Amino acid sequence: MAVPKRKSSKARKNKRRSNVWKIKAPAFCKCTHCGELKVPHQVCSNCGYYKDREVVKVEG
């Protein structure tokens, strides 16, 4: 079984882990009904439509 000969330093360990924790910006797409930007595969918060059907009644 492979065992490290020396303890890996905090800097080396953190360099290795750095790519895992990068935050990506969320993807956006235009709503087909109102044209507002929204998260894909979710109901539009502006008009309440999803896939050309009204799912949620939005007041205002």
DSSP file (Angstrom, degrees, kcal/mol; ACC not computed):
  #  RESIDUE AA STRUCTURE BP1 BP2  ACC     N-H-->O    O-->H-N    N-H-->O    O-->H-N    TCO  KAPPA ALPHA  PHI   PSI    X-CA   Y-CA   Z-CA
    1    1 A M              0   0    0      0, 0.0     2,-0.4     0, 0.0     0, 0.0   0.000 360.0 360.0 360.0 137.4    0.0    0.0    0.0
    2    2 A A        +     0   0    0      2,-0.0     0, 0.0     0, 0.0     0, 0.0  -0.601 360.0 176.3 -78.1 125.8    1.3    3.5   -0.9
    3    3 A V        -     0   0    0     -2,-0.4     2,-0.1     0, 0.0     3,-0.0  -0.995  34.3-109.3-128.7 134.3    2.0    5.6    2.1
    4    4 A P        -     0   0    0      0, 0.0     3,-0.1     0, 0.0     4,-0.0  -0.370  16.9-147.1 -65.1 139.8    3.6    9.1    2.0
    5    5 A K  S    S+     0   0    0      1,-0.1     2,-0.3    -2,-0.1     0, 0.0   0.864  81.7  25.2 -74.4 -36.6    7.1    9.3    3.3
    6    6 A R  S    S-     0   0    0     -3,-0.0     2,-0.2     0, 0.0    -1,-0.1  -0.904  93.4 -94.4-127.9 156.7    6.7   12.8    4.6
    7    7 A K        -     0   0    0     -2,-0.3     2,-0.3     1,-0.1    -2,-0.0  -0.489  42.7-122.7 -66.3 131.5    3.8   14.9    5.8
    8    8 A S        -     0   0    0     -2,-0.2    -1,-0.1     1,-0.1     0, 0.0  -0.626  31.5-116.0 -79.1 135.8    2.4   17.1    3.0
    9    9 A S     >  -     0   0    0     -2,-0.3     4,-2.4     1,-0.1     5,-0.2  -0.144  17.7-112.7 -68.9 163.6    2.4   20.8    3.9
   10   10 A K  H  > S+     0   0    0      1,-0.2     4,-2.8     2,-0.2     5,-0.2   0.886 117.5  53.6 -62.2 -39.5   -0.7   22.9    4.3
   11   11 A A  H  > S+     0   0    0      2,-0.2     4,-2.2     1,-0.2    -1,-0.2   0.924 110.7  45.0 -63.0 -45.2    0.3   25.0    1.3
   12   12 A R  H  > S+     0   0    0      2,-0.2     4,-1.8     1,-0.2    -1,-0.2   0.912 114.6  49.1 -64.9 -42.8    0.7   21.9   -0.9
   13   13 A K  H  X S+     0   0    0     -4,-2.4     4,-1.6     1,-0.2    -2,-0.2   0.916 112.4  47.6 -62.7 -44.4   -2.6   20.4    0.4
   14   14 A N  H  X S+     0   0    0     -4,-2.8     4,-1.0     1,-0.2    -1,-0.2   0.846 108.1  55.3 -68.9 -34.3   -4.4   23.7   -0.2
   15   15 A K  H  < S+     0   0    0     -4,-2.2     3,-0.4     1,-0.2     4,-0.4   0.903 108.4  49.4 -61.9 -40.7   -3.0   24.1   -3.8
   16   16 A R  H  < S+     0   0    0     -4,-1.8     3,-0.4     1,-0.2    -2,-0.2   0.867 115.6  42.4 -66.6 -37.1   -4.4   20.7   -4.6
   17   17 A R  H >X S+     0   0    0     -4,-1.6     3,-1.0     1,-0.2     4,-0.7   0.551  87.9  93.5 -86.9  -8.5   -7.8   21.4   -3.3
   18   18 A S  G >< S+     0   0    0     -4,-1.0     3,-0.6    -3,-0.4    -1,-0.2   0.823  80.4  54.3 -61.3 -36.0   -8.1   25.0   -4.7
   19   19 A N  G >4 S+     0   0    0     -4,-0.4     3,-0.9    -3,-0.4    -1,-0.3   0.765  98.5  64.3 -69.7 -25.1  -10.0   24.0   -7.9
   20   20 A V  G <4 S+     0   0    0     -3,-1.0    -1,-0.2     1,-0.2    -2,-0.2   0.832 101.7  48.0 -67.9 -32.1  -12.7   22.1   -6.1
   21   21 A W  G << S+     0   0    0     -4,-0.7    -1,-0.2    -3,-0.6     2,-0.2   0.281  75.6 127.6 -99.3  10.7  -14.1   25.2   -4.3
   22   22 A K    <   -     0   0    0     -3,-0.9     2,-0.5    -4,-0.1    -3,-0.0  -0.492  54.0-136.7 -69.7 134.0  -14.3   27.7   -7.2
   23   23 A I        -     0   0    0     -2,-0.2     2,-0.3     0, 0.0    -2,-0.1  -0.791  15.3-152.8 -94.5 131.4  -17.8   29.2   -7.5
   24   24 A K        -     0   0    0     -2,-0.5     3,-0.1     1,-0.0     0, 0.0  -0.762  23.2-107.3-101.8 148.7  -19.3   29.5  -11.0
   25   25 A A        -     0   0    0     -2,-0.3    -1,-0.0     1,-0.1     2,-0.0  -0.504  44.0-104.6 -70.1 140.4  -21.8   32.1  -12.0
   26   26 A P        -     0   0    0      0, 0.0     2,-0.2     0, 0.0    -1,-0.1  -0.347  34.6-111.5 -67.6 148.1  -25.3   30.7  -12.4
   27   27 A A        -     0   0    0     -3,-0.1     2,-0.3    13,-0.1    -3,-0.0  -0.543  34.2-163.2 -77.8 143.5  -26.5   30.2  -16.0
   28   28 A F        -     0   0    0     -2,-0.2     2,-0.3    11,-0.2    11,-0.2  -0.941   9.7-176.9-126.6 151.2  -29.4   32.4  -17.1
   29   29 A C  E     -A   38   0A   0      9,-2.7     9,-2.8    -2,-0.3     2,-0.3  -0.947  33.8 -97.7-138.9 162.0  -31.8   32.2  -20.1
   30   30 A K  E     -A   37   0A   0     -2,-0.3     2,-0.3     7,-0.2     7,-0.2  -0.595  37.0-115.3 -81.8 140.2  -34.6   34.4  -21.3
   31   31 A C     >  -     0   0    0      5,-2.4     4,-1.3    -2,-0.3    -1,-0.1  -0.562  17.5-141.0 -69.9 133.9  -38.2   33.7  -20.4
   32   32 A T  T  4 S+     0   0    0     -2,-0.3    -1,-0.1     1,-0.2    18,-0.0   0.738  97.3  43.8 -70.9 -21.8  -40.2   32.7  -23.5
   33   33 A H  T  4 S+     0   0    0      3,-0.1    -1,-0.2    16,-0.1    17,-0.0   0.918 132.9   9.3 -89.7 -49.9  -43.2   34.6  -22.2
   34   34 A C  T  4 S-     0   0    0      2,-0.1    -2,-0.1    15,-0.1     3,-0.1   0.578  89.2-123.6-112.5 -12.5  -41.9   37.9  -20.9
   35   35 A G     <  +     0   0    0     -4,-1.3     2,-0.1     1,-0.3    -3,-0.1   0.498  60.9 142.2  83.4   2.5  -38.2   38.0  -21.9
   36   36 A E        -     0   0    0     -6,-0.1    -5,-2.4     1,-0.1    -1,-0.3  -0.471  59.4-103.2 -75.0 147.5  -36.9   38.4  -18.4
   37   37 A L  E     +A   30   0A   0     -7,-0.2     2,-0.3    -2,-0.1    -7,-0.2  -0.541  52.6 163.4 -72.1 136.4  -33.7   36.6  -17.4
   38   38 A K  E     -A   29   0A   0     -9,-2.8    -9,-2.7    -2,-0.2     6,-0.1  -0.941  44.4 -89.4-146.6 166.3  -34.3   33.5  -15.3
   39   39 A V    >   -     0   0    0     -2,-0.3     3,-0.9   -11,-0.2   -11,-0.2  -0.636  56.1-103.7 -76.8 134.7  -32.6   30.3  -14.1
   40   40 A P  T 3  S+     0   0    0      0, 0.0     3,-0.1     0, 0.0    -1,-0.1  -0.249 100.3  19.4 -62.3 149.5  -33.2   27.5  -16.6
   41   41 A H  T 3  S+     0   0    0      1,-0.2     2,-0.3    -3,-0.1     9,-0.0   0.740 106.4 100.7  63.9  27.9  -35.8   24.7  -15.8
   42   42 A Q  S <  S-     0   0    0     -3,-0.9    -1,-0.2     0, 0.0     2,-0.1  -0.965  82.1 -91.3-137.3 157.5  -37.5   26.9  -13.2
   43   43 A V        -     0   0    0     -2,-0.3     2,-0.3     1,-0.1    -4,-0.2  -0.400  47.8-107.5 -65.7 139.1  -40.6   29.0  -13.1
   44   44 A C     >  -     0   0    0      5,-2.2     4,-1.7     1,-0.2    12,-0.1  -0.531  20.9-152.1 -69.1 127.9  -40.1   32.7  -14.1
   45   45 A S  T  4 S+     0   0    0     -2,-0.3    -1,-0.2     1,-0.2    -7,-0.1   0.691  91.3  54.9 -75.7 -17.3  -40.3   34.8  -11.0
   46   46 A N  T  4 S+     0   0    0      3,-0.1    -1,-0.2     1,-0.1    -2,-0.0   0.918 128.9   7.1 -81.9 -46.6  -41.5   37.8  -13.1
   47   47 A C  T  4 S-     0   0    0      2,-0.2    11,-0.4   -11,-0.1    -2,-0.2   0.605  90.2-123.3-115.8 -15.6  -44.6   36.3  -14.9
   48   48 A G     <  +     0   0    0     -4,-1.7     7,-2.5     1,-0.3     8,-2.1   0.628  63.1 136.7  83.7  13.5  -45.0   32.8  -13.3
   49   49 A Y  E     -B   54   0B   0      5,-0.2    -5,-2.2     6,-0.2     2,-0.3  -0.679  30.5-177.3 -96.8 149.2  -44.8   30.9  -16.6
   50   50 A Y  E >  S-B   53   0B   0      3,-2.7     3,-0.9    -2,-0.3    -7,-0.1  -0.945  74.8 -10.7-143.5 123.3  -42.9   27.7  -17.3
   51   51 A K  T 3  S-     0   0    0     -2,-0.3     3,-0.1     1,-0.2    -1,-0.1   0.929 129.1 -53.5  52.7  52.2  -42.7   26.1  -20.7
   52   52 A D  T 3  S+     0   0    0      1,-0.2     2,-0.4    -3,-0.0    -1,-0.2   0.688 118.9 105.6  59.3  23.2  -45.4   28.5  -22.1
   53   53 A R  E <  S-B   50   0B   0     -3,-0.9    -3,-2.7    -5,-0.0     2,-0.6  -0.995  75.5-118.7-129.9 139.0  -47.9   27.5  -19.4
   54   54 A E  E     +B   49   0B   0     -2,-0.4    -5,-0.2    -5,-0.2     3,-0.1  -0.664  40.2 163.0 -76.7 118.3  -48.9   29.7  -16.4
   55   55 A V        +     0   0    0     -7,-2.5     2,-0.4    -2,-0.6    -6,-0.2   0.788  62.9  33.3-103.1 -40.5  -47.8   27.7  -13.3
   56   56 A V  S    S-     0   0    0     -8,-2.1     2,-0.6   -12,-0.1    -1,-0.3  -0.968  76.9-127.7-124.1 134.3  -47.9   30.4  -10.6
   57   57 A K        -     0   0    0     -2,-0.4     2,-0.5    -3,-0.1    -9,-0.1  -0.721  27.7-159.6 -80.1 119.2  -50.3   33.3  -10.3
   58   58 A V        -     0   0    0     -2,-0.6     2,-0.4   -11,-0.4   -12,-0.0  -0.898   2.1-151.6-106.9 123.5  -48.1   36.4   -9.9
   59   59 A E              0   0    0     -2,-0.5    -2,-0.0     1,-0.2     0, 0.0  -0.721 360.0 360.0 -90.1 139.1  -49.7   39.5   -8.4
   60   60 A G              0   0    0     -2,-0.4    -1,-0.2     0, 0.0    -2,-0.0   0.443 360.0 360.0 110.7 360.0  -48.4   42.9   -9.3
